[in-house]
């Protein structure tokens, strides 16, 4: 499978995740990003034995876009620290149903994950294991019953963007899990990891990587 490489050096591998491909091996037994990329590194650099590639952050299976992996354990440790300190800026573009009225806003909810169902819910803050979720959004455009938003995560909770927008009445186009009756079977979720920005693990210089938006519906409404 061809996974586009956005940037690579001795420490980082930044790629464009293919939608509907799991990040790592799961119960489905389907091909996964980590295994494919390790095999590619092994072949390209003719490496003997096991190839190291550190998983730094995740994207939901149906979501595509920019994603960074660490090529050394030191880089993985430093990038994990960067994430923990919230020094990695992750920007997403989403197309949601309906007209989001406020041009800019912040969403704060407490989210709880049902691990058996792999579903996340907005709950009361007092619920056991509920975690605070914060995101900031800005409206980019409004077309034909849809709103395109740029989203910056302050926290990185499971299914966060999808659940928070669904909770305020604006589910994501094509979200088969949380979109409800507005979503048609077979539609692709309109959520894309558009850019990553963080201090390079060795040079400390701020580096930024972008993945161009997909073509087709509903993205083309906003061309």
Secondary structure as UniProt FT lines:
FT   STRAND          5..8
FT   STRAND          12..17
FT   TURN            19..20
FT   TURN            27..28
FT   HELIX           33..44
FT   TURN            45..46
FT   STRAND          54..55
FT   TURN            61..62
FT   STRAND          64..70
FT   HELIX           73..84
FT   TURN            85..86
FT   STRAND          89..97
FT   STRAND          104..114
FT   TURN            115..118
FT   STRAND          119..123
FT   TURN            125..126
FT   TURN            128..129
FT   STRAND          131..143
FT   TURN            144..145
FT   STRAND          146..153
FT   TURN            158..159
FT   HELIX           160..167
FT   TURN            168..169
FT   TURN            173..174
FT   TURN            176..178
FT   HELIX           180..182
FT   TURN            185..186
FT   STRAND          191..199
FT   TURN            201..203
FT   STRAND          206..210
FT   TURN            217..218
FT   HELIX           219..222
//
